[in-house]
Amino acid sequence: MLGERLKKIRKEKKITQDEIAIFLGVKRQTYSAYERGVSVPDSLTLKKLADYFEVSTDFFFQTTEDNPPMAQNLQEQRLLLLARKAERIPNAQRERVIASFENDIKMCLDLLGLSDD
């Protein structure tokens, strides 16, 4: 499934295997093996691929043929980019950042009378 997704999105964006291999810093044969399902990229490479194609890493493992998740507006795009940046924060600190963000959102919704609880 991962290989099929990689090949499909690459072709849709009219990008060659050589271009992606150069971006990843691997041989074309290595990238080709990902598309053929012969090998699987490590998590760092998978993240680079998601960033390159502007999709979430989940996109590569979805079981449906839905379009890649895209931001619906500028604010959502900014939030998605922040979430990707946050992946570089160590787990313990990242969980604190997420909890703080969730609390801030809840507080704002409560103040506006829009909370869903």
trRosetta pair geometry for C-beta under 8 A, 3 or more apart (Angstrom, degrees):
i j d omega theta_ij theta_ji phi_ij phi_ji
1 4 5.7 -56 -148 36 31 111
1 5 6.3 31 155 -19 66 106
1 60 7.7 119 122 159 88 63
1 61 6.6 79 110 -131 127 47
1 63 7.4 -47 -138 -105 150 57
2 5 5.8 -58 -151 36 30 111
2 6 6.3 30 154 -20 66 106
2 34 7.1 -81 127 180 108 83
2 37 7.1 130 62 -102 86 79
2 40 6.5 65 71 -126 159 91
2 60 5.0 33 -129 168 79 106
2 61 6.7 -8 -80 -79 86 68
3 6 5.7 -53 -147 34 31 111
3 7 6.3 27 157 -16 65 107
3 34 6.1 176 -104 144 80 51
3 35 4.7 102 -161 -175 86 27
3 36 5.7 -107 -155 48 146 9
3 37 3.9 -97 -9 -54 148 76
4 7 5.9 -57 -147 39 29 109
4 8 6.1 29 156 -21 65 110
4 35 8.0 106 -66 -164 23 66
4 37 7.9 11 -28 -54 74 114
5 8 5.8 -57 -144 37 28 111
5 9 6.3 16 164 -9 66 109
5 59 6.7 156 -175 135 138 80
5 60 4.8 167 92 -136 150 57
5 61 7.8 -80 -10 -46 160 28
5 62 7.7 115 -100 43 139 84
6 9 6.5 -63 -145 41 24 100
6 10 6.1 24 158 -21 63 113
6 34 5.8 3 47 126 175 106
6 35 5.0 -124 91 -96 118 76
6 49 6.9 -43 -115 -169 105 142
6 60 6.9 27 -55 -128 80 107
7 10 5.8 -59 -146 37 26 113
7 11 6.3 21 160 -15 64 109
7 35 4.5 98 -64 -153 97 112
8 11 6.1 -62 -150 38 26 105
8 12 6.3 26 154 -20 64 109
9 12 5.5 -51 -144 36 34 115
9 13 6.3 19 160 -6 66 110
9 53 5.1 37 145 -149 139 141
9 55 7.0 -78 -130 -14 158 146
9 59 7.9 62 -63 139 149 130
9 68 6.9 56 -109 -46 127 132
10 13 6.2 -71 -151 46 26 98
10 15 5.1 -99 -160 67 75 98
10 16 7.9 62 173 -141 114 4
10 17 7.2 43 176 -77 154 61
10 20 6.5 -56 -118 -40 123 144
10 35 7.5 -53 15 -97 146 129
10 53 7.8 -77 -72 -95 59 120
11 14 7.2 31 -174 -77 36 40
11 15 8.0 -105 -69 42 20 66
13 53 6.9 -147 -20 -129 154 83
15 19 5.1 -113 -173 72 90 136
15 20 6.1 88 139 -47 122 97
16 19 4.7 105 58 -1 80 99
16 20 7.3 -152 95 1 48 83
17 20 5.9 -59 -152 40 36 107
17 21 6.0 39 152 -23 69 109
17 28 5.2 87 125 -157 106 96
17 31 5.3 165 -169 100 91 124
17 32 5.6 38 -165 -72 151 82
17 35 7.2 -85 -107 -8 117 145
18 21 5.6 -56 -144 37 29 113
18 22 6.4 32 156 -21 65 104
18 28 5.2 -24 -93 -95 62 124
19 22 5.9 -54 -152 33 28 111
19 23 6.5 29 151 -18 63 106
20 23 5.5 -53 -150 36 35 114
20 24 6.2 24 155 -11 68 109
20 31 5.4 140 99 -152 108 154
20 49 7.6 37 -163 -116 118 87
20 52 6.8 103 -130 150 88 159
21 24 5.9 -62 -145 44 29 105
21 26 5.3 -100 -154 79 78 74
21 27 6.1 -32 -168 140 132 18
21 28 4.4 -105 -25 -87 166 53
21 30 6.7 124 -129 58 105 91
21 31 4.3 -121 -79 -7 89 136
22 25 7.5 30 -178 -72 30 37
23 48 7.3 167 134 160 99 115
23 52 5.8 95 139 -112 152 136
24 30 7.9 -137 101 97 134 120
24 31 6.5 143 37 -80 144 112
24 45 6.0 46 -151 -142 120 97
24 48 5.9 126 -112 113 80 142
24 49 7.4 6 -86 -67 119 81
24 52 8.0 -55 -62 -45 85 152
26 30 4.0 -94 160 75 122 141
26 31 5.9 139 88 -44 118 85
26 45 7.6 28 -30 -126 138 133
27 30 4.7 105 59 -3 78 100
27 31 7.5 -151 96 1 46 81
28 31 5.8 -56 -153 40 39 107
28 32 6.0 44 148 -24 70 107
29 32 5.4 -50 -142 36 32 117
29 33 6.5 41 153 -26 62 100
30 33 5.7 -51 -156 27 31 114
30 34 7.2 35 145 -21 60 97
30 39 7.4 -55 -158 66 67 140
31 34 5.5 -46 -161 24 42 115
31 35 6.9 36 147 -13 68 101
32 35 5.8 -55 -154 38 38 109
32 36 6.2 26 153 -11 70 111
33 36 5.8 -59 -139 46 32 106
33 38 4.1 -82 -158 67 85 113
33 39 4.4 27 137 25 121 102
34 37 7.9 34 174 -68 27 28
34 38 7.9 -69 -49 49 20 75
34 39 6.3 -52 -76 80 56 78
34 40 7.0 90 -125 -125 77 27
34 41 5.4 16 -111 -39 130 97
41 45 3.6 -120 -178 97 117 123
41 46 4.9 156 95 -58 114 73
41 49 6.6 121 59 -17 167 135
42 45 5.1 90 53 14 70 104
42 46 7.0 -130 100 -8 33 92
43 46 5.4 -52 -144 36 33 115
43 47 6.4 37 155 -21 65 102
44 47 5.7 -52 -152 33 31 113
44 48 6.6 33 149 -19 63 103
45 48 5.4 -50 -149 35 36 114
45 49 6.4 39 151 -21 66 102
46 49 5.6 -52 -150 34 32 113
46 50 6.5 35 151 -20 64 103
46 57 5.5 65 143 -135 108 113
46 60 6.8 -115 -156 30 104 161
47 50 5.6 -51 -149 34 33 112
47 51 6.4 32 153 -16 65 105
47 57 6.2 -36 -92 -75 57 124
47 87 6.9 -173 -134 123 135 152
48 51 5.8 -55 -149 39 31 110
48 52 6.1 36 152 -24 65 108
49 52 5.5 -53 -144 35 31 115
49 53 6.2 8 163 1 66 110
49 60 7.4 55 106 -68 129 140
50 53 6.4 -68 -143 50 25 94
50 54 8.0 116 162 -64 54 3
50 55 5.4 -105 -149 79 72 70
50 56 6.0 -6 -158 179 128 17
50 57 4.6 -68 -64 -71 150 63
50 59 7.0 140 -123 36 94 112
50 60 7.2 -95 -79 -22 93 115
50 84 8.0 -165 113 -121 116 120
51 54 7.2 22 -173 -77 31 44
51 84 6.7 121 -93 -169 97 144
53 59 7.8 -134 102 86 128 148
53 68 7.2 -154 137 -103 109 168
54 68 7.5 111 100 120 71 145
54 70 7.8 38 134 -113 106 82
55 59 3.9 -41 160 12 127 161
55 60 7.6 127 107 -39 129 75
55 68 3.9 -80 -111 -161 117 135
55 69 6.6 111 -151 45 75 72
56 59 5.2 130 62 -20 68 93
56 68 7.6 168 21 -171 70 92
56 69 5.5 7 2 49 113 125
56 80 7.9 -105 -73 -153 96 112
57 60 6.2 -42 -175 20 52 111
57 61 7.7 21 142 4 70 107
58 61 6.0 -79 -159 50 45 96
58 62 6.3 66 147 -55 79 89
58 69 7.5 28 73 2 111 131
59 62 5.9 -31 -147 -6 34 116
59 68 4.7 15 -129 -128 143 90
59 69 6.4 -136 -75 12 105 86
62 66 6.4 -78 150 42 152 101
67 70 7.1 -29 127 -9 113 109
71 74 7.5 79 137 -99 133 14
71 76 4.0 166 -155 102 92 99
71 77 3.6 171 83 -70 173 71
71 79 7.8 146 -120 50 118 86
71 80 5.5 -126 -72 2 110 137
72 76 5.2 50 41 30 73 157
73 76 5.2 94 53 12 70 102
73 77 7.1 -127 101 -7 36 91
74 77 5.5 -54 -148 35 33 115
74 78 6.5 35 154 -20 66 102
75 78 5.7 -52 -152 33 33 112
75 79 6.5 32 150 -18 65 104
76 79 5.5 -52 -148 37 36 113
76 80 6.4 38 152 -20 67 103
77 80 5.7 -52 -148 35 31 112
77 81 6.5 31 153 -17 64 105
78 81 5.8 -56 -149 37 31 111
78 82 6.4 33 152 -19 65 106
79 82 5.6 -53 -148 37 33 113
79 83 6.4 37 152 -22 65 103
80 83 5.6 -51 -149 33 33 113
80 84 6.6 33 152 -18 64 102
81 84 5.7 -51 -150 34 34 111
81 85 6.5 35 151 -18 65 104
82 85 5.6 -53 -148 37 34 112
82 86 6.2 40 151 -26 66 105
83 86 5.5 -51 -148 31 32 116
83 87 7.3 49 149 -35 59 91
84 87 5.8 -36 -164 6 38 117
85 88 6.3 -49 -179 18 48 110
86 89 5.4 -39 -166 15 58 117
86 94 5.6 116 168 -137 95 101
86 97 6.1 -158 -139 100 120 145
86 98 7.4 109 170 -63 151 89
87 94 7.5 48 -111 -122 25 147
89 93 5.0 -111 169 94 109 108
89 94 4.2 144 92 -73 109 88
89 97 6.4 42 98 3 168 145
90 93 5.1 71 66 23 84 105
90 94 6.6 -158 89 -14 34 95
91 94 5.5 -61 -138 37 25 112
91 95 6.3 27 164 -22 65 103
92 95 6.1 -54 -155 30 27 110
92 96 7.0 24 149 -15 60 104
93 96 5.6 -54 -155 35 39 113
93 97 6.4 40 148 -21 69 103
94 97 5.5 -52 -149 35 35 113
94 98 6.3 35 153 -18 67 105
95 98 5.7 -52 -146 38 32 111
95 99 6.2 33 154 -19 65 106
96 99 5.7 -53 -144 38 31 111
96 100 6.2 33 155 -20 64 106
97 100 5.8 -56 -149 36 28 112
97 101 6.4 29 152 -19 64 107
98 101 5.6 -55 -148 36 31 112
98 102 6.3 33 153 -20 65 105
99 102 5.7 -52 -146 36 31 113
99 103 6.4 32 154 -19 64 106
100 103 5.7 -55 -149 37 30 112
100 104 6.4 32 152 -20 64 105
101 104 5.7 -53 -148 35 32 112
101 105 6.4 31 154 -18 65 105
102 105 5.8 -55 -149 36 31 110
102 106 6.3 31 153 -19 65 107
103 106 5.6 -54 -145 38 31 112
103 107 6.2 33 155 -21 66 106
104 107 5.7 -54 -146 35 29 112
104 108 6.4 29 155 -18 64 105
105 108 5.8 -56 -150 36 30 110
105 109 6.3 27 154 -16 65 108
106 109 5.8 -58 -147 40 30 109
106 110 6.1 33 154 -22 66 107
106 115 6.6 49 -159 -117 71 110
107 110 5.7 -53 -146 36 29 113
107 111 6.3 30 155 -20 64 106
108 111 5.8 -55 -148 36 30 111
108 112 6.3 15 157 -7 64 111
109 112 5.9 -66 -146 47 30 103
109 114 4.5 -98 -158 80 79 89
109 115 4.5 115 124 -79 107 63
109 116 7.4 -36 162 -8 148 73
110 113 7.6 33 -178 -73 30 29
110 114 7.9 -96 -54 50 18 59
110 115 4.7 25 -83 -47 63 128
